[in-house]
Amino acid sequence: MHLLTHFDKTMEKKLFRTHGAEAMLLGICGGLGKYFEIDATIVRVAFALITFFSFGSLVVVYFVLALIIPKEPNAQNPNSQSPTQ
């Protein structure tokens, strides 16, 4: 029974871009950090090093990921009003 519960939790895991203070640019590294359950700073440093050693080609991948990966569903649009107001 415990194995089924663990399987259900992993199936619910989705990759999203982060928002707000967690996002430095477009939220890709923060989202990857949340998905893999590691600190986003580690993802950012790894991204920067790989980008440097690949002569910047990873920048294109970053922007493609920004187009593909959706924003977190609980992200509030700053221009929208809260339903309680």
WOGIVEN-V523066 format. One record per pair of residues at least 24 apart in sequence whose C-alpha atoms are under 10 Angstrom apart, sorted by the first residue. I is the first residue (numbers start at 0). J is the second residue. If there is no record, write none. Layout:
BEGIN
I/J, I/J
END
This chain:
BEGIN
13/68, 13/69, 13/71, 14/68, 14/69, 14/70, 14/71, 15/65, 15/67, 15/68, 15/69, 15/70, 15/71, 15/72, 16/64, 16/65, 16/67, 16/68, 16/69, 16/70, 16/71, 16/72, 16/74, 17/69, 17/70, 17/71, 17/72, 17/73, 17/74, 18/70, 18/71, 18/73, 18/74, 18/75, 19/74, 19/75, 24/65, 25/61, 25/62, 25/64, 25/65, 25/66, 25/70, 26/61, 26/65, 26/68, 26/70, 26/71, 27/61, 27/62, 27/64, 27/65, 27/68, 27/69, 27/70, 28/61, 30/68, 30/69, 30/70, 30/71
END
